[in-house]
Structure formats: structure tokens, C-alpha cells
Amino acid sequence: MKILLLLCGLAWMSIGNGQMRSIPDSILAQMRYAAKEGLLDKYYPRNIDTLYGGYLSTFSYDFKPVGPQDKMIVTQARHVWSTAKAAIFYHDSSYIPLSRHGFYFLRDKMWDSVFGGFYNLVTRQGVAKSKIKEAYGNAFGIYALSAYYACSGDTAALGLAKRAFLWLERHSHDAVYKGYFQHLERDGTPVVRTETVDSRAETGYKDQNSSIHLLEAFTELYLVWPDPLVRQRLQEMLVLIRDRIVTQKGYLQLFFSVDWRPVSYRDSSEQSILRHKNLDHVSFGHDVETAYLMQEASEVLGLKQDKATLAVGKKMVDHALANGWDIVLGGFYDEGYYFRDKPGCTIINKSKNWWAQAEGLNTLMIFSALYPNDRMHYGHRFIQLWGYVQKYMIDHEHGDWYEEGLDNEPQRRTALKAHIWKGTYHNFRSLSNCIRRLEAARAQR
């Protein structure tokens, strides 16, 4: 009820009572359609690779398969996860075979049967294209297998999830400085950064992105395998992200040395900063996503009234709204930077990517319930963001979301609709979570 009243009251106070009641119902109906007919039905079973297993990754703007269809662990795992979660969310067992299809490809083609761990990238047929492995990709393997086990009861999937977790524990976990090494040789040996590595490369650094998705993966794994070591690593990652990776201003530092010294170019020239911005900038989308992932991990750990995590999460959301939000149209910009000689945070990339807007919807709805009377007006921002997504991000003709908002990048209308970095994971997680909360609020009216 709190969410429902907030959504009505903050943004629609001038509308009559009957219309006020219809606003969240309208959003709920739109989100239901966007999740099912507008997203899942466009991908599944269209992307099932009946020839070689797994999922086709790349589709044109009008959902025609294009290109060589290389398969990345992240994409394949996310489709396993999405279909597993859809089976649970819709109470629809027809999604389970779609998820199982992806599980078989992870097990038979993407898992290294010699050294263990998931390959990062394989051909459409399943031949490894690179021997380098990543903690990030293995995290998504764990994430997917845990969700598939939850919907199917397939113990083979849980067994592989356990093997992947223990493989990371043996090879990627840093017992000295904590956290995980991101880049690994085929046998699991951490890749060491040397002076010959390009200064713009991520090689050998620890980073926030693998860290937040390891947190996410261990959260999912702990739900189906409440092992003490999984709990320990989940707690470790929560504290590491909350207390070290998040800066005092309330945004994530992106990259670190092995002993967690930040990789920063702030004292360099603006030219050098922009040249290295992939290693050092403010990523507003990751900030709002992490606020949710930390809260989710805290709840799964059973930490009642986790004020420290809530406080940091709120600081992250507030910073993103204050510095990365389009006050005219709504939506989160992609990148910002704190230059030494400029006031505040400067937007250095005005793109509004699809995943940041999806994560923003989910997090803003959560925070509208946690802080209903806050000056940041999370409920109002949620409504504005959904309006932005409906107008500039959702392809109402062909389905799914454009990769970037059409307000800044109208050319995205005919760009690839899906590729190895874009599928259903961000959108469906956000929409299903928002739908669940809106339905619960409506039921309490």
C-alpha cells in the first residue's frame, strides 16, 4: 500500500481520486506486457540454437539472427537465468526446457573439462576462442545454474554450480587482500599485470563489476546451497563493496590494484583522463544496480535492519540522482567524472543505456518504499523513468528495448537488438521485481 500511495501521491496530486487510483494500475499493465509479450516472447524460443545448443546471441533490430553467433558465458548464463526465473515468476513449467537447453550447453561446451572453470567465449559450435577465463563470467555461470536448479530441481546443475564456486575459491579468491582476481589463465593462475600491458587495459586489475556480480551470484547460490563457506564469501563481498569499493561521495571506484589501491587518473590531464575513462569514471547505472544487489544480499544473509548497508545504498542512489539524472526527460546518463578544475560531477557520456534504466526502475521502486517521504522523491523519479523508458527505450513495433535511449541516439532504432552483451537479464529482472511489488501493493488496497 505504501508504494501504491507514493506512486499516486508524489507525482499526481493534482489528478482526481479516480484517476490517481488508475495510474499505478496502468503502469502495472504496461510492465506486465513489456515483460511477457514485449520481451520474453520475442526471445524465446526464437533464440534457441537447435543445431549446436545454447542460445543464439545476435539479432537485428527486427529480431532476425545475424552474424557468426559466437557464444559468451555471460550471455548464455543470463538466458539460462531469465528462463529459470520466468518459470518461477509465471508458474509456467514450459520455460524449464528452455532453461535446461542452456544448462546443457554450459555443462558440455563452456565448462573446461580439463582445468575446470567456464571459458569466456566460444564459437557457435562450442569451440573455445580464448583460453583466458574471468571471475565475472564464472559468477554468471553460478548465478544461472543456481536459478535453474531452483526451478527444476536438477541436481546436476547444483553440482556444477558447486564445482564452479570451489574452482573460484581455489584459483580466483585472494586469501590475503580478499575479493577475487578477475583475469585467469586457463589453469586458473591469476594474470599478473606487467609494465608491458597497455595503460588502458583492464588486465590484472581487480574491479567493481566482477565484484558486484560475484555478490549477486553468491546470493543466488546461498539460497539453494546454504553452505558456511558460501555465506562467508557472500558476507566478505558485501563488506568489501560497501566499505571499500564505494567511495565517500557515494559512487563505485571502478578498478584497483591487487591490494585494493584505486586506479585513478584524476591528477592527470583531461586528455589523459578521457583516454583512460574506461578505467576511471562514475558509472551511474552500476551505482543504482549495486544499491539493489547489496540490499538483496543483506536480506538473504538475514541481516535485520542492516543500517550500514542501507545507508551506503541510499548514498549511492542519491548521488546518481543528483549528478547523473536527466532532470528534463528523466533517465540516468552513462558516465560522469570529477575533474579537479571543474565544479561537481561533469557528464562525459550522455548516452542512456538500456540496462541502467532497467536497474534504475527496480532500485527506485525499492527505495520509494524504504524512504517514502524522502526529499529525493524516489516514487516520482520511478514514474518519470518509466515514462522515459516507454517513450525512448522500448521498441513498441519489434519488441525489446533499444540499446540506448533514442532521445540522444536516434540511430539506435535500427541497431542490433541483441548481442553478446545484451539479452533479457536486466529488463526481466527489473520488470518482474516491479510487477511483484505493484501487485502486492494493489492486493493491500
C-alpha positions, 0 to 999 in steps of 0.5 A: 500500500505504501508504494501504491500511495507514493506512486499516486501521491508524489507525482499526481496530486493534482489528478482526481481520486479516480484517476490517481487510483488508475495510474499505478494500475496502468503502469502495472499493465504496461510492465506486465506486457513489456515483460511477457509479450514485449520481451520474453516472447520475442526471445524465446524460443526464437533464440534457441540454437537447435543445431549446436545448443545454447542460445543464439546471441545476435539479432537485428533490430527486427529480431532476425539472427545475424552474424557468426553467433559466437557464444559468451558465458555471460550471455548464455548464463543470463538466458539460462537465468531469465528462463529459470526465473520466468518459470518461477515468476509465471508458474509456467513449467514450459520455460524449464526446457528452455532453461535446461537447453542452456544448462546443457550447453554450459555443462558440455561446451563452456565448462573446461573439462580439463582445468575446470572453470567456464571459458569466456567465449566460444564459437557457435559450435562450442569451440573455445576462442580464448583460453583466458577465463574471468571471475565475472563470467564464472559468477554468471555461470553460478548465478544461472545454474543456481536459478535453474536448479531452483526451478527444476530441481536438477541436481546436476546443475547444483553440482556444477554450480558447486564445482564452479564456486570451489574452482573460484575459491581455489584459483580466483579468491585472494586469501590475503587482500580478499575479493577475487582476481578477475583475469585467469589463465586457463589453469586458473593462475591469476594474470599478473599485470606487467609494465608491458600491458597497455595503460588502458587495459583492464588486465590484472586489475581487480574491479567493481563489476566482477565484484558486484556480480560475484555478490549477486551470484553468491546470493543466488547460490546461498539460497539453494546451497546454504553452505558456511563457506558460501555465506562467508564469501557472500558476507566478505563481498558485501563488506568489501563493496560497501566499505571499500569499493564505494567511495565517500561521495557515494559512487563505485571506484571502478578498478584497483590494484591487487591490494585494493589501491584505486586506479585513478587518473584524476591528477592527470590531464583531461586528455589523459583522463578521457583516454583512460575513462574506461578505467576511471569514471562514475558509472551511474547505472552500476551505482543504482544496480549495486544499491539493489544487489547489496540490499538483496544480499543483506536480506538473504544473509538475514541481516535485520535492519542492516543500517550500514548497508542501507545507508551506503545504498541510499548514498549511492542512489542519491548521488546518481540522482543528483549528478547523473539524472536527466532532470528534463526527460528523466533517465540516468546518463552513462558516465560522469567524472570529477575533474579537479578544475571543474565544479561537481560531477561533469557528464562525459557520456550522455548516452542512456543505456538500456540496462541502467534504466532497467536497474534504475526502475527496480532500485527506485521502486525499492527505495520509494518504499524504504524512504517514502517521504524522502526529499529525493522523491524516489516514487516520482523519479520511478514514474518519470523513468518509466515514462522515459523508458516507454517513450525512448527505450522500448521498441513498441513495433519489434519488441525489446528495448533499444540499446540506448535511449533514442532521445540522444541516439536516434540511430539506435532504432535500427541497431542490433537488438541483441548481442553478446552483451545484451539479452533479457537479464536486466529488463526481466529482472527489473520488470518482474521485481516491479510487477511483484511489488505493484501487485502486492501493493494493489492486493493491500488496497 
